[in-house]
Structures are given as structure tokens and as C-alpha cells.
Amino acid sequence: MTLKDINTKKKPVVLIDKTLDFFNDKVLFPKKLEKANEMLKKVGLPQLENKSL
């Protein structure tokens, strides 16, 4: 499927910039990450309920 075919189907075209892979192994906000991990240790994740439609 070519880019032209995708555009005729009226679907959004998303192109991923490969230069952003530079940030994969870096922590951008260490203070916020530390605070979030601390909150998860204290409170934990919420329990999910299975609700059928």
C-alpha cells in the first residue's frame, strides 16, 4: 500500500521520526518519576472490574 492509497481512504497518516529514538533510554523528568514510583509503592494500582456491556 502506498502513501497515495492511504490518503484516498481518508485515514490519518502518521510518520514516526526516528531521531526521537535518542530519548528511549533517558529519564527526562527524574523528580517526577521518583515521586510517581513512591506513590505507586504506597497506594498501588487500582483494581480493575470486568464490566460487560
URFENNOR-V802224 format. One record per residue. N is the residue number from 1. RES is the residue in three letters. PSI is psi as a letter, one per 30 degrees, with the letter a starting at -180 (NA if undefined). NEAR is the number of other ideal C-beta (glycine too) atoms within 10 Angstrom. Layout:
n={N/N}
res={RES/RES}
psi={PSI/PSI}
near={NEAR/NEAR}
//
This chain:
n={1/2/3/4/5/6/7/8/9/10/11/12/13/14/15/16/17/18/19/20/21/22/23/24/25/26/27/28/29/30/31/32/33/34/35/36/37/38/39/40/41/42/43/44/45/46/47/48/49/50/51/52/53}
res={MET/THR/LEU/LYS/ASP/ILE/ASN/THR/LYS/LYS/LYS/PRO/VAL/VAL/LEU/ILE/ASP/LYS/THR/LEU/ASP/PHE/PHE/ASN/ASP/LYS/VAL/LEU/PHE/PRO/LYS/LYS/LEU/GLU/LYS/ALA/ASN/GLU/MET/LEU/LYS/LYS/VAL/GLY/LEU/PRO/GLN/LEU/GLU/ASN/LYS/SER/LEU}
psi={k/l/e/e/e/e/e/f/g/h/k/k/k/k/k/k/j/f/f/f/f/e/g/e/g/k/j/e/i/e/e/e/e/e/e/e/e/e/e/e/e/e/e/a/k/k/k/k/k/j/k/k/NA}
near={6/7/8/7/9/12/11/8/8/6/9/6/8/5/6/7/6/7/7/8/9/8/9/6/6/7/10/7/9/9/8/10/11/11/11/11/10/10/10/10/8/7/8/8/6/6/5/6/5/4/5/3/2}
//
